[in-house]
């Protein structure tokens, strides 16, 4: 039964960069159990208010960082409050829930479908083939039945592509594989 959540935002001063900046880290403590992660932001140490756990500067970058800190703290608190009172959670589990890390991605071991890359390549080939066929049909006049058949096949293919995109979103943090290929859906 988890009862107490503490969130500390601090500078990891041991990791000073050549530009003098240090990374901002977050330490979660749930009933004495701790876990940490980087906020993916760096600042100069003299710009940090230890007591307020925020950046002192009034620059746009500082305001964005402070907003990110405030929002992150609020999100963790909301998430923690959603956990049933009779359920125990560790700091690591809370962090994984926050970052939506699925069980198959825990510990850096991504267990993908071994035929996934072949499936993606097949979808791309099918898309290109349909686009070429559609272009050819559009050049001819009065071929509405064939055009409707192609558009039906396109809809089926788009549904399969959307399912694949959802699958890649579970494995990746950020843009999906298909979107990063530069394919534009018309």
VEXSE-409701 format. One record per residue (C-alpha): x, y, z; residue in three letters. Coordinates in steps of 0.5 Angstrom, whole numbers, padded with zeros to 4 digits, always signed. Example, Ala and Ser with C-alpha at 12.3 -4.5 7.8 and 13.67 -1.06 7.14 Angstrom:
+0025-0009+0016Ala/+0027-0002+0014Ser/
END
This chain:
+0000+0000+0000Unk/+0004+0006-0002Unk/+0002+0013+0002Unk/+0008+0018+0000Unk/+0010+0021-0006Unk/+0016+0026-0006Unk/+0019+0029-0012Unk/+0026+0032-0012Unk/+0028+0036-0018Unk/+0036+0038-0017Unk/+0042+0039-0021Unk/+0047+0033-0023Unk/+0053+0037-0022Unk/+0058+0032-0023Unk/+0056+0032-0030Unk/+0058+0039-0032Unk/+0059+0040-0039Unk/+0064+0043-0043Unk/+0060+0049-0043Unk/+0059+0049-0036Unk/+0052+0047-0036Unk/+0049+0041-0032Unk/+0043+0037-0033Unk/+0037+0037-0029Unk/+0035+0031-0026Unk/+0028+0028-0022Unk/+0028+0024-0016Unk/+0022+0020-0015Unk/+0021+0017-0008Unk/+0015+0013-0006Unk/+0015+0010+0001Unk/+0023+0010+0001Unk/+0024+0007-0005Unk/+0027+0012-0010Unk/+0028+0012-0018Unk/+0031+0018-0022Unk/+0031+0020-0029Unk/+0034+0026-0033Unk/+0029+0032-0035Unk/+0033+0032-0041Unk/+0035+0040-0040Unk/+0041+0043-0038Unk/+0043+0050-0035Unk/+0048+0054-0031Unk/+0049+0052-0024Unk/+0048+0059-0022Unk/+0041+0060-0025Unk/+0038+0054-0021Unk/+0034+0056-0015Unk/+0035+0050-0010Unk/+0029+0051-0005Unk/+0024+0053-0011Unk/+0027+0047-0015Unk/+0026+0052-0021Unk/+0031+0056-0026Unk/+0032+0063-0024Unk/+0033+0066-0031Unk/+0027+0070-0034Unk/+0029+0067-0041Unk/+0024+0064-0046Unk/+0028+0057-0045Unk/+0028+0058-0037Unk/+0020+0059-0037Unk/+0019+0053-0042Unk/+0024+0049-0037Unk/+0020+0051-0031Unk/+0013+0050-0034Unk/+0016+0043-0036Unk/+0018+0042-0028Unk/+0011+0044-0026Unk/+0007+0040-0031Unk/+0011+0034-0029Unk/+0010+0034-0022Unk/+0003+0035-0023Unk/+0002+0029-0027Unk/+0006+0025-0023Unk/+0002+0027-0017Unk/-0005+0025-0021Unk/-0002+0019-0023Unk/+0000+0017-0016Unk/-0007+0019-0014Unk/-0010+0014-0019Unk/-0007+0008-0016Unk/-0011+0004-0011Unk/-0010+0005-0004Unk/-0009-0002-0003Unk/-0004-0003-0008Unk/+0004-0002-0007Unk/+0008+0001-0013Unk/+0015+0003-0013Unk/+0018+0009-0016Unk/+0021+0005-0022Unk/+0014+0003-0023Unk/+0011+0010-0022Unk/+0016+0012-0027Unk/+0015+0007-0032Unk/+0007+0009-0032Unk/+0009+0016-0033Unk/+0013+0015-0039Unk/+0008+0009-0041Unk/+0014+0004-0042Unk/+0010-0002-0044Unk/+0012-0009-0041Unk/+0016-0011-0047Unk/+0020-0005-0047Unk/+0023-0006-0040Unk/+0030-0006-0038Unk/+0032-0004-0045Unk/+0030-0011-0048Unk/+0025-0010-0054Unk/+0021-0016-0056Unk/+0019-0014-0063Unk/+0015-0019-0068Unk/+0021-0022-0071Unk/+0018-0021-0078Unk/+0016-0014-0077Unk/+0021-0010-0081Unk/+0018-0015-0087Unk/+0011-0013-0085Unk/+0013-0006-0086Unk/+0017-0007-0092Unk/+0011-0010-0095Unk/+0006-0005-0093Unk/+0011+0000-0097Unk/+0011-0004-0103Unk/+0003-0005-0103Unk/+0002+0003-0102Unk/+0007+0004-0108Unk/+0004-0001-0112Unk/-0003+0002-0111Unk/-0001+0009-0112Unk/+0002+0007-0119Unk/-0004+0003-0121Unk/-0009+0009-0119Unk/-0005+0014-0123Unk/-0005+0009-0129Unk/-0013+0009-0128Unk/-0014+0016-0127Unk/-0010+0017-0134Unk/-0016+0013-0137Unk/-0023+0016-0138Unk/-0029+0012-0136Unk/-0026+0007-0131Unk/-0030+0009-0125Unk/-0031+0001-0123Unk/-0023+0000-0123Unk/-0022+0006-0119Unk/-0027+0005-0114Unk/-0024-0002-0113Unk/-0017+0001-0112Unk/-0020+0006-0107Unk/-0023+0000-0103Unk/-0016-0003-0103Unk/-0013+0003-0101Unk/-0018+0004-0095Unk/-0016-0003-0093Unk/-0009-0002-0093Unk/-0009+0005-0089Unk/-0013+0001-0084Unk/-0007-0004-0083Unk/-0002+0002-0084Unk/-0005+0005-0078Unk/-0005-0001-0074Unk/+0002-0002-0075Unk/+0004+0005-0073Unk/+0000+0004-0066Unk/+0005-0002-0066Unk/+0011+0002-0067Unk/+0009+0007-0062Unk/+0009+0002-0057Unk/+0016+0001-0058Unk/+0019+0007-0060Unk/+0019+0014-0056Unk/+0017+0019-0061Unk/+0016+0019-0068Unk/+0014+0013-0071Unk/+0018+0009-0076Unk/+0013+0010-0082Unk/+0012+0017-0081Unk/+0020+0018-0081Unk/+0020+0015-0088Unk/+0017+0021-0091Unk/+0011+0018-0094Unk/+0005+0023-0095Unk/-0002+0020-0095Unk/-0006+0023-0100Unk/
END
